[in-house]
Amino acid sequence: MGGELCASLGGGMCTRVGESWRRMKRDLNDTVSKGKVGRYFKLEARKSCFTRELRAGTATFLTMAYIITINATILADSGGTCSVSDCSPMIHFANVSTHHTHNPHKPGPECKFKSNVGYQNCLSKTKSDLIVATALSSMIACFAMGLLANLPFALAPGMGANAYFAYNLVGFHGSGPMTYRTALAVVLVEGCAFLVIAALGLRAKLARLIPRPIRLACAAGIGLFIAFVGLQAHQGLGLVGPDSSTLVSLTACSSTNPLTGECIDGKMQSPAFWLGAVGFLIMCYGLMKDIKGSMIYGILFVTLISWIRGTSVTYFPNTPVGDTSYKYFKKVVDFHKIKSTAGAFSFKDFNRSEVWLALVTLLYVDVLATTGTLFSMAEIGGFVDENGGFEGEYLAYMVDASSTILGSALGTSPIATYIESSAGIREGGRTGLTAIITGFYFFLSLFFTPLLASVPPWAIGPSLVMVGVMMMRVVKEIEWVKVKEGVPAFVTMLLMPLTYSISNGIIGGIGLYVALSLYDYIVGSVRWFMKMRRLVGGVQNQVSATATAEIV
């Protein structure tokens, strides 16, 4: 098509335009490379240029922009700072003589799990807060990584840690063992602990304390957990749901019980599910063809159709909540100020064991994820030296840990370096300019909160499943033929989605690995004891023989 266009316009014109464009790009790259910016980021030393870094930053953002809406949706499922006090009063109708009266009464905790207008409005505002918190923390973290470490690594709230935060710590709409405020305080303390570990250089030693098969299985187990979340009704596609006889079942129903969530009628007839399934196929085809931003295109397709009112898949039904959401959506551009999540810390429950278990689990997941991701990205970019390290390594860990502290202050779960940074590295990104450009895109997203807050769950669910697929890649590195490695790894992966708890999977896997290692430990200890006994006996015999010879 380009050739036909050039032929119609004249080949000479196309050639001149092409040469002018290449000359302009070359002049721009030369100016930037030889200026203060180029010298600071070592563009020439790392054999890169400004336009290449620009392309790399764009590719990185396109592959990870999904986190803005997904992270906000997952964390909003916890209820945030919303409580029973935000629920609208329940209306009780009574017949008194010949007069009909209605008396509002104070709602109970059950209002958080029903379609209560007041609570749903609070959740909508919380989600907007979390969208801003996600974009703002990602922007600052990317800027810090680029400016301080000069590495093309992008950061954002980590998948896995956010699911653990929302569904294990706080629970769906606050039904978990701790409040949102306490969980944020846990993230803050975890970030401080990680910062100390990174500053003292103890990260590698801490990571090696966990057996290798458990480390690998954790990534896969978290992937299964995230995919399971993406298949459910409240958080994703709605393909699976509760069942009184089998715990979970295939649903995607046209109507469900509002109290139990069980299918009432029309199994596999949910229009929203089938629309989400098409979005999932778009993501798959895009990834098959190595198209940058494939997940974004899938989310965008489903979202645009869901924005049409009056359809069976609309995100804005003709209800009070739907009308309020649609009114906010029509603003399109709006800078939303964080009102409820920033600085929402509470340390009053730190005397409970659940809090410290959560702290250790988050720290473990953060250290392992950061270590694995940073070294993987350094390998892809060719930054690793003969000693196994890479330039900017120390500052990269410090930035990662500091970003988690920042994220908790804004109201989000731990910040992590993203494996999607590899998209930018493959596009030629070699310096911190890539990270800064990615951060600039996060900055632009701050002004489109009404649009980002209107992405439906059935558009996000497919991407959660796809993230789970990507995280399963590590299972090939587990030595399944060795029972001592395979069984604990399998139990770790199995327990995370089935018990809806990442910490249960980690504890179960480590416990089983230790139990299977006891035999080798005991046998090794006995052999060592027998060897030492023989050595001591030999020394005693030599001493006795020497003493006898001297007497004679």
Residue pairs with C-beta under 8 A, 6 or more apart in sequence:
5 14
6 13
6 14
25 51
28 50
28 51
29 49
29 50
29 51
32 38
32 43
32 49
32 50
33 43
33 44
33 49
33 50
34 44
37 43
37 50
37 433
38 44
38 50
40 150
41 53
41 146
41 150
41 431
41 432
41 433
42 150
42 431
43 49
43 50
43 53
43 431
43 433
46 430
46 431
47 430
48 428
48 429
48 430
48 431
48 433
50 433
52 427
52 428
52 429
53 152
53 428
53 429
53 430
53 431
53 433
53 434
53 437
54 433
54 437
55 427
55 428
55 429
56 152
56 424
56 425
56 427
56 428
56 429
56 434
56 437
57 152
57 424
57 429
57 433
57 434
57 435
57 436
57 437
57 438
57 440
57 441
58 437
58 441
59 292
59 293
59 423
59 424
59 426
59 427
59 429
60 152
60 154
60 418
60 420
60 421
60 423
60 424
60 429
60 434
60 435
60 438
61 154
61 437
61 438
61 441
61 442
62 292
62 293
62 296
62 423
63 292
63 293
63 295
63 296
63 420
63 423
64 154
64 156
64 418
64 420
64 421
64 438
65 293
65 296
65 441
65 445
66 295
66 296
66 299
66 460
66 463
67 134
67 138
67 156
67 157
67 159
67 418
68 131
68 134
68 135
68 138
68 442
68 445
68 452
69 131
69 299
69 452
69 453
69 455
69 460
70 159
70 460
70 463
70 464
71 130
71 134
71 156
71 157
71 159
71 162
71 412
71 413
72 127
72 128
72 130
72 131
72 133
72 134
72 452
72 453
73 127
73 235
73 455
73 457
73 460
74 162
74 163
74 166
74 229
74 235
75 130
75 162
75 165
75 166
75 411
75 412
75 413
76 123
76 126
76 127
76 130
77 166
77 167
77 172
77 173
77 234
77 235
78 165
78 166
78 167
78 169
78 170
78 171
78 172
78 173
78 174
78 176
78 180
78 183
79 112
79 123
79 126
79 170
79 172
79 173
79 174
79 180
80 122
80 123
80 126
80 129
80 130
80 180
80 340
80 341
80 411
81 126
81 180
81 181
81 340
81 341
81 344
82 112
82 119
82 122
82 123
82 126
82 173
82 174
82 340
83 112
83 174
84 107
84 108
84 109
84 111
84 112
86 118
86 119
86 121
86 122
87 107
87 111
87 112
87 116
87 118
87 119
88 107
88 111
88 116
88 117
88 118
88 119
89 104
89 105
89 106
89 107
90 104
90 105
90 106
90 107
90 111
91 102
91 103
91 104
92 102
92 103
92 104
92 105
93 100
93 101
93 102
94 100
94 101
94 102
94 103
95 101
107 116
111 118
111 119
112 119
112 173
112 174
112 175
113 172
113 173
113 259
114 258
114 259
115 258
115 321
117 320
117 321
120 321
121 321
121 324
124 321
124 324
124 325
124 328
124 453
125 339
125 340
126 340
126 341
127 453
128 328
128 336
128 449
128 453
129 336
129 338
129 339
129 340
129 341
129 342
129 411
130 341
130 411
130 412
131 336
131 449
131 452
131 453
132 336
132 337
132 338
132 410
132 446
132 449
133 338
133 341
133 342
133 407
133 410
133 411
133 412
134 156
134 157
134 412
135 442
135 443
135 445
135 446
136 410
136 442
136 446
137 156
137 157
137 403
137 406
137 407
137 410
137 412
137 415
138 154
138 155
138 156
138 157
138 415
138 439
138 442
139 439
139 440
139 442
139 443
139 446
140 403
140 406
140 439
141 155
141 156
141 399
141 400
141 403
141 406
141 407
141 415
141 439
142 154
142 155
142 435
142 436
142 438
142 439
142 442
143 435
143 436
143 439
144 399
144 402
144 403
145 151
145 153
145 154
145 155
145 396
145 399
145 400
145 417
145 432
145 435
146 152
146 431
146 432
146 433
146 434
146 435
146 436
146 439
147 432
147 436
148 395
148 398
148 399
148 432
149 392
149 395
149 396
149 399
149 432
150 391
150 392
150 431
150 432
151 377
151 378
151 383
151 392
151 396
151 431
151 432
151 435
152 377
152 381
152 421
152 424
152 425
152 429
152 430
152 431
152 432
152 433
152 434
152 435
153 374
153 377
153 396
153 417
153 418
153 421
153 435
154 417
154 418
154 420
154 421
154 424
154 434
154 435
154 438
154 439
155 399
155 400
155 403
155 415
155 416
155 417
155 418
155 435
156 415
156 416
156 418
156 442
157 407
157 412
157 413
157 414
157 415
157 416
158 365
158 366
158 369
158 413
158 414
158 415
158 416
158 418
159 222
159 226
159 467
159 471
160 222
160 223
160 225
160 226
160 365
160 369
160 471
160 502
161 362
161 365
161 366
161 369
161 413
161 414
161 416
162 412
162 413
163 222
163 225
163 226
163 229
163 502
164 222
164 361
164 362
164 365
164 413
164 502
164 503
165 183
165 187
165 362
165 413
165 414
166 172
166 413
167 176
167 229
167 500
168 176
168 358
168 500
168 501
168 502
168 503
169 176
169 177
169 178
169 183
169 186
169 358
170 176
170 178
170 179
170 180
170 183
171 177
172 234
174 180
177 352
177 354
178 186
178 349
178 352
178 354
178 355
178 358
179 346
179 349
180 344
181 344
181 345
181 346
182 346
182 347
182 348
182 349
182 350
182 355
183 358
184 341
184 344
184 345
184 346
184 408
184 411
185 345
185 346
185 347
185 350
185 408
186 355
186 358
186 359
186 362
187 362
187 404
187 407
187 408
187 413
187 414
188 345
188 405
188 408
188 409
189 359
190 359
190 362
190 363
190 366
190 404
190 414
191 401
191 402
191 403
191 404
191 405
191 407
191 408
191 414
192 405
193 359
193 363
194 363
194 366
194 367
194 370
194 400
194 401
194 404
195 398
195 401
195 402
195 405
197 203
197 206
197 367
197 401
198 394
198 397
198 398
198 400
198 401
199 398
201 394
203 367
203 370
203 371
203 397
204 371
206 367
207 215
207 367
207 368
207 371
210 364
210 368
210 510
211 485
211 488
211 510
211 513
212 485
213 478
213 479
213 485
213 486
213 488
213 489
213 509
213 513
214 488
214 489
214 492
214 506
214 509
214 510
214 513
215 368
215 372
216 474
216 475
216 477
216 478
216 489
217 475
217 478
217 488
217 489
217 490
217 492
217 493
217 505
217 509
218 365
218 368
218 492
218 502
218 505
218 506
218 509
219 369
219 372
219 471
219 474
220 471
220 472
220 474
220 475
220 493
221 492
221 493
221 494
221 495
221 496
221 497
221 502
221 505
222 365
222 471
222 496
222 502
223 467
223 468
223 469
223 470
223 471
223 472
224 468
224 472
224 493
224 496
224 497
225 468
225 496
225 497
225 500
225 502
226 464
226 467
226 468
226 471
227 464
227 465
227 467
227 468
227 469
227 497
228 240
228 468
228 497
229 235
229 236
229 464
230 236
230 237
230 460
230 461
230 462
230 463
230 464
230 465
230 467
230 468
231 237
231 238
231 239
231 240
231 461
231 465
232 238
232 239
232 240
232 241
232 461
233 241
233 251
233 256
233 261
233 457
234 457
235 457
235 460
235 461
235 464
236 276
236 457
236 458
236 460
236 461
236 462
236 464
236 465
237 252
237 272
237 273
237 276
237 277
237 280
237 457
237 458
237 461
237 462
237 465
238 251
238 252
238 253
238 270
238 272
238 273
238 276
238 457
238 458
238 461
239 250
239 251
239 252
239 273
240 248
240 249
240 250
240 251
241 248
241 249
241 251
241 253
241 256
241 261
241 262
241 263
242 248
242 249
242 260
242 261
242 262
243 249
243 262
243 263
244 260
244 262
249 263
250 267
250 268
251 263
251 267
251 268
251 270
252 267
252 268
252 269
252 270
252 273
252 274
253 263
253 264
253 265
253 266
253 267
253 268
253 269
253 270
254 265
254 266
254 269
254 270
254 271
255 263
255 264
255 265
255 266
256 262
256 263
256 264
257 263
257 264
271 311
271 312
271 313
272 306
272 312
272 313
272 456
272 458
273 458
275 302
275 305
275 306
275 313
275 458
276 302
276 458
276 459
276 461
276 462
277 462
278 301
278 302
279 298
279 299
279 301
279 302
279 458
279 459
279 462
280 298
280 462
280 465
280 466
282 294
282 297
282 298
282 301
283 294
283 295
283 297
283 298
283 462
283 463
283 466
284 466
285 294
286 293
286 294
286 295
286 297
286 298
287 294
287 295
287 466
291 297
292 423
295 463
295 466
298 459
298 462
298 463
299 455
299 459
299 460
299 462
299 463
302 456
302 458
302 459
302 462
303 315
303 454
303 455
303 456
303 459
305 311
305 313
306 313
306 314
306 315
306 456
306 458
306 459
307 314
307 315
307 316
307 329
307 454
308 314
309 316
309 318
309 326
313 458
314 322
315 322
315 325
315 454
315 456
316 322
316 323
316 325
316 326
316 329
316 454
325 453
325 454
328 450
328 453
328 454
329 450
329 451
329 453
329 454
330 450
331 450
332 448
332 450
332 451
333 447
333 448
333 450
334 447
334 449
334 450
335 446
335 447
335 449
336 449
338 410
338 411
340 411
341 410
341 411
341 412
342 409
342 410
342 411
343 409
343 411
344 411
345 408
349 355
350 356
357 503
358 503
361 502
361 503
361 506
362 414
364 506
365 414
365 502
366 404
366 414
366 416
369 416
369 417
370 397
370 400
370 416
370 417
373 416
373 417
373 418
373 419
373 421
374 393
374 396
374 397
374 400
374 417
375 384
375 390
376 419
376 422
377 417
377 419
377 421
377 422
377 425
378 384
378 390
378 393
380 422
380 425
380 426
381 425
381 429
381 430
383 390
383 391
383 392
384 390
385 391
396 417
400 415
400 416
400 417
403 415
404 414
404 415
406 415
407 413
407 414
407 415
408 414
419 470
421 434
421 435
424 434
424 438
425 434
445 452
475 489
475 493
478 485
478 486
478 489
479 485
479 486
480 486
480 489
483 516
484 513
484 516
484 517
487 512
487 516
488 509
488 510
488 512
488 513
488 516
489 509
491 505
491 508
491 509
491 512
492 505
492 506
492 508
492 509
493 505
494 505
495 501
495 504
495 505
495 508
495 509
496 502
496 504
496 505
499 505
